[in-house]
């Protein structure tokens, strides 16, 4: 649950910073949307890892880690598709700041709290 609260806080920071940098509600809203997406995907990745017991063989651990990486990569694909299909509604700079600005700190948090 800590991932969700930290992700929501980072989303607010990313949305506020993006609005202050670009003075555009569209760019800020895009940053918030993709920040929430990053939070949800990181939460799902953490759930995959939580299903693996501590004494599980390395193959199960690697499988769960790979599933988590696949989910995060799916977010990058969604970012590319949405920003390409609807560039006026979803500016790429806002999407990138929101997604990466939330996901990267959450990845560092995951490495601090895993096993």
N, C-alpha and C positions, 0 to 999 in steps of 0.2 A: 504494500500500500504506500510505502515511502516513495516509490517510483512515481506514482500518480501525483502526489503532492508536490514533489520536486519538479516534475514535468509541467504541472499547471503553473507553478511559479515561474519557471523558465519561459513558458509560453507568454505569460503576461509581460515579462521583461522583453522578450523578442518583439512582441506586438507594439509595446510602447517605444522601444528603441527604433523600430522600423518607421513608426509614424513620425517620430521626431527627426529622423534622418531625411525622409522623403516627403513629409507633409501630405501624404496621400492616404485617405481611408481605405482605398482598394488594396494598396500594398500592405498596409497594416492588417487588414482582415485576412489577406492571403497568408501572412506570416502566422497569424493566430490559428487559422485552419490547419496549416501544415505542422504547426507546433503541437496541436492536439492529436493530429495523425501520428506524429513521432512518439508522443506519450503513449498512445494506445498500442502502437506496434512494439514499443519497448516493454510495455506491460505484458503483452502476449509472449514475447521472447523470454521474459523472466518466468512466466508460467510454464513454458516448455522446460526450462532448467529446473524448476521446482519439482517437476514430476520425477526427476531422476534421483534415486536414493544416493546417499553419501557413499555407500560401499558398492555402488554399481561398477561394472567393468567400464574400461575406457571407451569402448565402442558405443555404449549407450550415452555416455557423456558427450562424445563427439557428435552423435546423431542429434541430440537435443541442441547442441551448440550450432550445428549446421542448419537446423530448422529455424533457429532464431536469426541467424544471418540471412537466411532466405526471406524471412518476413521483413527484415530491415531493407533488403534489396528490393523487395516488392514495393516498399514505400518510395524508393528512388525511381522505380519504373512509373509509379502513379504520378510522381512529381513531373517527370518528363512528358508523359502523355497529356496530363491536364494543362501544363504550361504551353505545350505545342498546339493543342486543340483549341484552347480558349485563352489566348494571350492577353486580351483586354480585361477579362474578369480575374485572371490569375497571373499577375506579373511574376516572371521567373525569379527576380531578385527577392521579392517578398517570400516566395515559396522556399527558396534556398536558405534564406536567413531563418525562417521559422523552423524548417525541418532539421537543418544541420545545427542550428543554434540550440535546439532542444536535445536532439539525439546524441550529439557528441558528449555533452556533460553527463547525460544519463548513462552512456557507455562507461565513462570513468567511474561513475557511481556503482555500476554493476561490477566492475573489476574490484572495487574496494569491498563490496559486500558478498561476493561469491566465495564459496567454499573457504 
